């Protein structure tokens, strides 16, 4: 793998059950575990769902928005968190698009390519869902002491 292909984030603990992820460009995203304080921070599982939705939304937006600006564009991602002999995991992941375009020639083209754009994102382009579907080993390393 080359440096051009490598992506990374750094996760820092800020308090019990609270963390901040920082990307290589300096962007930050707080998250945590389901807390007793009623915090609104995303959990790691919600971040996974957001990553799936965000990745495919970006793909579909690129394909359709060049033809027409949507009136409405949202993506919902749902799934079931289970624990079985394979451990904790998500099953039944469903990505639902809710997209509409105003009347007009460009909008007709955007509506026409929407199904293909969603399919192409799912089958080829969305790195997040493709990684989940193909199954990629994760290696853990302990540094320091």
Helices and strands as residue ranges (DSSP letters): E 9-15, E 18-23, E 28-32, H 44-65, E 70-84, E 87-101, H 105-120, I 121-125, H 127-134
